[in-house]
């Protein structure tokens, strides 16, 4: 990630002042570095896709344990989407959200047709990528004390994503190493 020294104003009305106690967000007129907006746009698109992944799984999965897994993680991804949306004005959302919704849905639905093992492998691959993506941003934000609330939001989301990856039953997976088909699919559908 390359830090951009240019700052861009945060615009938009009706922004939420805070999403949780002690987590004040920037207000219209505050400035964020341009690279932060780029990353937040990617984060937002990724969380839109993540919600759709679990919706895709639920559309086709019949295994009760898999459905419970997907329902639980869908709620967390919806929370992440709300958190990221609170930081990113809608005018800065990706223009390709429809594509990311479709890609996310297919990333969940197609493995669900093949059963739990394929779904868990997909989740492990996707969440490994997301963990690394958030880690890059968290490191970059460490040098931005004024953005410590945003950094904490991303740290919280990252921790949840790692928990999702770790919740995929490893004993049922066994096919998640780089080079496995579902790893390749997850890498091809990056949310950029």
Rosetta silent file (secondary structure, phi, psi, omega in degrees, C-alpha in Angstrom):
SEQUENCE: XXXXXXXXXXXXXXXXXXXXXXXXXXXXXXXXXXXXXXXXXXXXXXXXXXXXXXXXXXXXXXXXXXXXXXXXXXXXXXXXXXXXXXXXXXXXXXXXXXXXXXXXXXXXXXXXXXXXXXXXXXXXXXXXXXXXXXXXXXXXXXXXXXXXXXXXXXXXXXXXXXXXXXXXXXXXXXXXXXXXXXXXXXXXXXXX
SCORE:     score description
SCORE:     0.000 S_00000001
   1 L     0.000  134.109  179.901    0.000    0.000    0.000 S_00000001
   2 L  -105.571  124.552  179.274    1.378    3.390   -0.930 S_00000001
   3 L   -75.568  133.076  179.604    0.531    6.271    1.362 S_00000001
   4 L  -104.122  128.980 -177.456   -0.768    9.294   -0.502 S_00000001
   5 L   -78.360  -17.056 -179.698   -0.008   12.653    1.017 S_00000001
   6 L   -73.605  134.450  177.844   -3.020   14.323   -0.601 S_00000001
   7 E  -104.433  145.336  179.335   -6.020   14.611    1.674 S_00000001
   8 E  -120.633  140.525 -179.999   -9.576   14.581    0.383 S_00000001
   9 E   -68.978  144.579  174.875  -12.557   16.070    2.181 S_00000001
  10 L   -87.885  116.311 -176.352  -15.124   13.683    3.579 S_00000001
  11 L  -115.874  165.089  177.577  -18.446   14.762    2.127 S_00000001
  12 L   122.568  145.542 -179.601  -22.021   13.665    2.523 S_00000001
  13 L  -106.501  164.515  177.014  -24.872   14.469    4.842 S_00000001
  14 L    75.706   18.781  179.769  -26.644   12.343    7.371 S_00000001
  15 L   -70.549  147.594  177.400  -23.481   10.608    8.542 S_00000001
  16 L   -76.569  130.813  179.258  -23.623    8.790   11.809 S_00000001
  17 L   -66.664  -39.125  177.079  -21.573   10.553   14.481 S_00000001
  18 E  -154.047  151.292  178.537  -20.679    7.240   16.071 S_00000001
  19 L   -99.038  -21.938  176.829  -21.482    3.577   15.639 S_00000001
  20 L  -151.880  157.550 -179.107  -20.691    2.541   19.155 S_00000001
  21 L   -53.498  131.713  177.521  -19.870    4.378   22.361 S_00000001
  22 L    82.348    5.853 -177.714  -16.435    5.904   22.157 S_00000001
  23 L  -119.460   68.368 -179.114  -16.059    5.418   18.412 S_00000001
  24 E   -70.095  133.062  177.582  -16.541    8.898   16.964 S_00000001
  25 L   -95.167  165.323  176.414  -16.367    9.006   13.194 S_00000001
  26 L   -68.439  148.679 -179.976  -15.108   11.824   11.069 S_00000001
  27 L  -102.475  161.307  176.111  -17.634   14.483   10.183 S_00000001
  28 L   -52.713  137.849 -177.367  -18.236   16.144    6.796 S_00000001
  29 L    98.935  -23.241  174.705  -15.437   18.590    6.166 S_00000001
  30 L   -70.422  158.198 -178.594  -12.820   16.452    7.903 S_00000001
  31 E  -109.451  143.547  171.676   -9.999   15.237    5.712 S_00000001
  32 E  -126.561  145.058  173.400   -8.815   11.739    5.036 S_00000001
  33 E   -60.016  146.142 -177.979   -5.790   10.827    2.964 S_00000001
  34 H   -56.011  -37.880 -178.000   -6.822    9.728   -0.540 S_00000001
  35 H   -65.201  -26.483  177.624   -5.331    6.255    0.030 S_00000001
  36 H   -67.964  -43.298  177.691   -7.683    5.744    2.977 S_00000001
  37 H   -61.661  -40.043  178.695  -10.716    6.312    0.744 S_00000001
  38 H   -60.025  -46.778  179.762   -9.308    3.847   -1.793 S_00000001
  39 H   -66.388  -40.739  179.013   -8.921    1.202    0.901 S_00000001
  40 H   -64.414  -35.874  176.692  -12.342    1.905    2.417 S_00000001
  41 H   -62.793  -43.221  177.875  -13.945    1.520   -1.018 S_00000001
  42 H   -65.035  -43.085  178.212  -12.265   -1.872   -1.343 S_00000001
  43 H   -59.950  -45.138 -179.132  -13.292   -2.815    2.207 S_00000001
  44 H   -61.860  -47.905  178.844  -16.898   -1.814    1.523 S_00000001
  45 H   -60.723  -39.313  178.821  -17.037   -3.801   -1.727 S_00000001
  46 H   -65.230  -40.150  179.084  -15.476   -6.774    0.065 S_00000001
  47 H   -70.848  -34.409  172.999  -18.013   -6.663    2.879 S_00000001
  48 H   -60.073  -47.573  178.553  -20.854   -6.414    0.342 S_00000001
  49 H   -62.029  -38.772 -179.359  -19.390   -9.497   -1.327 S_00000001
  50 H   -64.177  -42.264  176.198  -18.972  -11.276    2.014 S_00000001
  51 H   -57.903  -43.566 -178.214  -22.634  -10.777    2.889 S_00000001
  52 H   -70.442  -29.507  175.425  -23.521  -12.249   -0.496 S_00000001
  53 H   -58.058  -50.378 -177.246  -21.166  -15.214   -0.011 S_00000001
  54 H   -70.210  -30.974  174.134  -23.135  -16.341    3.022 S_00000001
  55 H   -65.794  -38.393  176.550  -26.440  -15.611    1.289 S_00000001
  56 H   -64.552  -42.345  177.199  -25.253  -17.842   -1.567 S_00000001
  57 H   -59.964  -47.868 -176.571  -24.316  -20.607    0.850 S_00000001
  58 H   -66.320  -26.314  178.792  -27.718  -20.382    2.541 S_00000001
  59 H   -65.187  -32.766 -172.358  -29.516  -20.504   -0.801 S_00000001
  60 H  -120.681  -17.821 -177.787  -28.176  -23.980   -1.578 S_00000001
  61 L   -72.254  138.968  176.909  -26.789  -25.580    1.596 S_00000001
  62 L  -116.240  -17.982 -179.656  -28.914  -28.268    3.217 S_00000001
  63 L   -67.236  121.859 -176.642  -26.472  -29.454    5.881 S_00000001
  64 H   -58.384  -39.920 -179.826  -27.745  -28.101    9.250 S_00000001
  65 H   -66.998  -40.490  178.231  -24.255  -27.459   10.647 S_00000001
  66 H   -65.983  -41.344  178.504  -23.201  -25.619    7.503 S_00000001
  67 H   -63.069  -40.962  178.413  -26.388  -23.541    7.527 S_00000001
  68 H   -64.511  -42.020  176.583  -25.795  -22.587   11.172 S_00000001
  69 H   -57.026  -50.514 -177.560  -22.194  -21.668   10.323 S_00000001
  70 H   -65.949  -41.601  179.398  -23.354  -19.461    7.423 S_00000001
  71 H   -62.789  -42.979  179.756  -26.181  -17.827    9.390 S_00000001
  72 H   -62.104  -47.552 -176.238  -23.826  -16.958   12.248 S_00000001
  73 H   -75.313  -25.880  175.264  -21.159  -15.472    9.994 S_00000001
  74 H   -60.608  -43.205  179.581  -23.714  -13.627    7.835 S_00000001
  75 H   -60.068  -43.322  179.569  -24.710  -11.582   10.883 S_00000001
  76 H   -64.416  -42.882  179.923  -21.065  -10.644   11.507 S_00000001
  77 H   -66.011  -34.939  175.840  -20.510   -9.659    7.869 S_00000001
  78 H   -64.367  -38.475  176.178  -23.642   -7.497    7.949 S_00000001
  79 H   -63.319  -43.940  178.233  -22.204   -5.769   11.032 S_00000001
  80 H   -60.366  -42.357 -179.803  -18.913   -5.200    9.194 S_00000001
  81 H   -61.034  -41.767  177.207  -20.768   -3.718    6.247 S_00000001
  82 H   -63.840  -42.458 -179.881  -22.531   -1.258    8.565 S_00000001
  83 H   -62.922  -47.444 -179.216  -19.242   -0.309   10.237 S_00000001
  84 H   -67.772  -38.512  178.509  -17.412    0.310    6.967 S_00000001
  85 H   -61.397  -31.213  179.194  -20.439    2.129    5.528 S_00000001
  86 H   -68.290  -23.583  179.814  -20.306    4.511    8.479 S_00000001
  87 H   -93.405  -22.905 -171.822  -16.798    5.555    7.430 S_00000001
  88 L  -114.309  117.382  177.183  -17.328    5.736    3.659 S_00000001
  89 L   -59.853  144.701 -178.070  -19.749    8.201    2.077 S_00000001
  90 H   -59.721  -26.564  178.387  -22.080    6.499   -0.411 S_00000001
  91 H   -65.914  -15.056 -179.444  -20.718    8.782   -3.132 S_00000001
  92 H  -106.127    6.645  176.207  -17.426    6.893   -2.777 S_00000001
  93 L   -66.101  154.328  176.697  -18.838    3.352   -3.023 S_00000001
  94 L   -59.937  141.421  175.173  -17.577    1.201   -5.857 S_00000001
  95 L   -78.715   -5.404 -178.028  -19.526    1.562   -9.074 S_00000001
  96 L  -104.738   22.756 -176.733  -19.158   -2.193   -9.491 S_00000001
  97 H   -57.837  -35.652  178.327  -21.182   -3.212   -6.424 S_00000001
  98 H   -61.484  -40.245  178.010  -23.599   -5.225   -8.569 S_00000001
  99 H   -65.500  -41.836 -179.582  -20.658   -7.237   -9.895 S_00000001
 100 H   -68.325  -33.221  175.113  -19.293   -7.779   -6.366 S_00000001
 101 H   -63.610  -46.604  179.503  -22.733   -8.912   -5.178 S_00000001
 102 H   -63.658  -46.417 -179.873  -22.912  -11.455   -7.994 S_00000001
 103 H   -60.723  -42.635  178.366  -19.314  -12.584   -7.471 S_00000001
 104 H   -63.019  -46.997 -179.363  -19.918  -12.968   -3.742 S_00000001
 105 H   -58.437  -46.508  179.989  -23.150  -14.894   -4.226 S_00000001
 106 H   -65.946  -34.016  178.146  -21.481  -17.275   -6.694 S_00000001
 107 H   -64.903  -27.360  175.149  -18.472  -17.664   -4.379 S_00000001
 108 H   -91.838  -41.652 -174.016  -20.864  -18.987   -1.741 S_00000001
 109 H   -68.937  -46.053 -176.328  -23.451  -20.729   -3.910 S_00000001
 110 H   -61.587  -49.256  176.588  -21.163  -22.791   -6.143 S_00000001
 111 H   -61.536  -34.740 -179.873  -19.224  -24.435   -3.304 S_00000001
 112 H   -60.710  -30.667  177.014  -22.513  -25.027   -1.445 S_00000001
 113 H   -65.797  -23.700 -178.576  -23.611  -27.201   -4.376 S_00000001
 114 H   -98.734   -7.071  174.631  -20.602  -29.415   -3.678 S_00000001
 115 L   109.641  176.771 -175.250  -21.095  -29.624    0.072 S_00000001
 116 H   -56.401  -42.476 -177.048  -19.581  -28.447    3.345 S_00000001
 117 H   -57.060  -44.067 -179.958  -15.981  -29.316    2.508 S_00000001
 118 H   -66.969  -39.377  178.972  -16.009  -27.014   -0.523 S_00000001
 119 H   -65.073  -48.210 -178.236  -17.691  -24.200    1.421 S_00000001
 120 H   -62.808  -37.756  177.226  -15.250  -24.404    4.321 S_00000001
 121 H   -63.495  -41.097  178.688  -12.312  -24.449    1.908 S_00000001
 122 H   -64.303  -46.245 -179.686  -13.688  -21.357    0.198 S_00000001
 123 H   -61.376  -44.131  179.059  -14.221  -19.540    3.485 S_00000001
 124 H   -59.928  -43.618 -179.672  -10.712  -20.390    4.630 S_00000001
 125 H   -66.206  -47.031 -178.640   -9.242  -19.078    1.359 S_00000001
 126 H   -63.250  -46.951 -176.522  -11.317  -15.902    1.281 S_00000001
 127 H   -69.024  -28.160  174.081  -10.714  -15.077    4.935 S_00000001
 128 H   -63.793  -44.954  176.976   -6.968  -15.657    4.574 S_00000001
 129 H   -62.346  -46.344 -177.423   -6.926  -13.039    1.820 S_00000001
 130 H   -63.263  -40.358  177.369   -9.134  -10.640    3.837 S_00000001
 131 H   -56.921  -48.021  179.997   -6.913  -11.014    6.908 S_00000001
 132 H   -65.035  -38.971  179.778   -3.865   -9.979    4.870 S_00000001
 133 H   -63.094  -47.722  178.320   -5.787   -7.123    3.233 S_00000001
 134 H   -65.233  -37.592 -179.165   -6.891   -5.685    6.583 S_00000001
 135 H   -59.586  -40.767  177.365   -3.390   -6.187    8.018 S_00000001
 136 H   -58.315  -43.783 -178.631   -1.891   -3.935    5.327 S_00000001
 137 H   -69.718  -42.035 -179.759   -4.323   -1.161    6.236 S_00000001
 138 H   -60.185  -42.438  178.620   -3.890   -1.565    9.985 S_00000001
 139 H   -64.091  -43.426 -179.885   -0.117   -1.230    9.599 S_00000001
 140 H   -64.817  -36.635 -178.610   -0.457    1.863    7.413 S_00000001
 141 H   -76.590  -14.119  179.133   -2.872    3.470    9.870 S_00000001
 142 L   -59.923  -27.412 -179.921   -0.504    2.875   12.797 S_00000001
 143 L   -92.309   11.421 -178.417    1.345    6.030   11.743 S_00000001
 144 L  -122.644   78.661 -176.067   -1.897    8.061   11.665 S_00000001
 145 H   -57.014  -30.475  179.740   -2.889    8.786   15.296 S_00000001
 146 H   -67.342  -16.868 -178.839   -5.836   10.930   14.155 S_00000001
 147 H  -109.264   27.654 -177.811   -7.309    7.814   12.536 S_00000001
 148 H   -64.052  -31.944  177.872   -6.997    5.530   15.558 S_00000001
 149 H   -66.357  -41.691  176.770  -10.788    4.954   15.647 S_00000001
 150 H   -64.371  -43.859  178.709  -10.743    3.780   12.038 S_00000001
 151 H   -58.233  -42.542  179.634   -7.738    1.582   12.762 S_00000001
 152 H   -65.593  -38.965  176.230   -9.597    0.012   15.699 S_00000001
 153 H   -57.942  -46.272 -179.461  -12.650   -0.610   13.501 S_00000001
 154 H   -67.789  -37.154  175.596  -10.446   -2.430   10.992 S_00000001
 155 H   -61.704  -41.543  179.046   -8.696   -4.383   13.755 S_00000001
 156 H   -64.797  -44.323  178.070  -12.085   -5.518   15.063 S_00000001
 157 H   -62.807  -43.265  179.075  -13.234   -6.552   11.583 S_00000001
 158 H   -59.120  -44.004  179.848   -9.929   -8.344   10.992 S_00000001
 159 H   -61.240  -40.543  177.172  -10.291  -10.301   14.228 S_00000001
 160 H   -63.778  -41.293 -178.832  -13.770  -11.422   13.188 S_00000001
 161 H   -65.256  -39.382  176.612  -12.504  -12.505    9.764 S_00000001
 162 H   -63.463  -40.553  177.698   -9.725  -14.555   11.354 S_00000001
 163 H   -63.062  -38.272  177.095  -12.338  -16.148   13.624 S_00000001
 164 H   -61.864  -46.702 -179.841  -14.428  -17.023   10.544 S_00000001
 165 H   -60.187  -44.007 -177.355  -11.410  -18.650    8.919 S_00000001
 166 H   -72.944  -19.989  179.682  -10.597  -20.566   12.074 S_00000001
 167 H   -79.402  -17.236  176.224  -14.219  -21.663   12.512 S_00000001
 168 L   -67.038  117.688 -174.961  -14.148  -23.595    9.230 S_00000001
 169 L   -56.562  108.097 -175.999  -13.731  -27.160   10.500 S_00000001
 170 H   -59.526  -37.073 -178.215  -10.155  -27.989    9.579 S_00000001
 171 H   -67.307  -18.824  177.623  -10.776  -31.722    9.800 S_00000001
 172 H   -94.809  -12.244 -173.430  -13.424  -31.417    7.075 S_00000001
 173 H   -90.282  -86.687  177.402  -11.356  -29.199    4.814 S_00000001
 174 L    67.035    5.034 -177.164   -7.903  -30.526    4.050 S_00000001
 175 L  -133.452   26.491 -170.532   -7.928  -28.894    0.631 S_00000001
 176 L  -100.352    4.364  179.948   -7.338  -25.264    1.411 S_00000001
 177 L   -67.080  152.205  175.034   -3.693  -24.849    0.597 S_00000001
 178 L   -51.497  137.126 -176.976   -2.811  -22.397   -2.126 S_00000001
 179 L   105.341  -20.974  176.361   -3.290  -24.144   -5.436 S_00000001
 180 L   -68.648  152.323 -175.884   -6.528  -25.876   -4.413 S_00000001
 181 H   -55.445  -41.876 -176.385   -9.468  -25.066   -6.733 S_00000001
 182 H   -73.584  -29.247  174.726  -11.404  -23.018   -4.169 S_00000001
 183 H   -63.064  -44.908 -179.963   -8.288  -21.033   -3.236 S_00000001
 184 H   -61.669  -40.947  178.645   -7.882  -20.120   -6.905 S_00000001
 185 H   -62.521  -45.935 -179.355  -11.542  -19.076   -7.120 S_00000001
 186 H   -62.684  -39.987  179.699  -11.239  -16.875   -4.045 S_00000001
 187 H   -67.908  -35.208  179.736   -8.082  -15.239   -5.399 S_00000001
 188 H   -69.209  -25.872 -175.993   -9.738  -14.615   -8.770 S_00000001
 189 L  -103.405   33.812  177.309  -12.665  -12.855   -7.108 S_00000001
 190 L   -56.593  150.415 -170.755  -10.713  -10.299   -5.105 S_00000001
 191 L   -88.415   23.836 -178.861  -12.856   -7.313   -4.263 S_00000001
 192 L   -81.501    0.000    0.000  -10.735   -4.644   -5.970 S_00000001
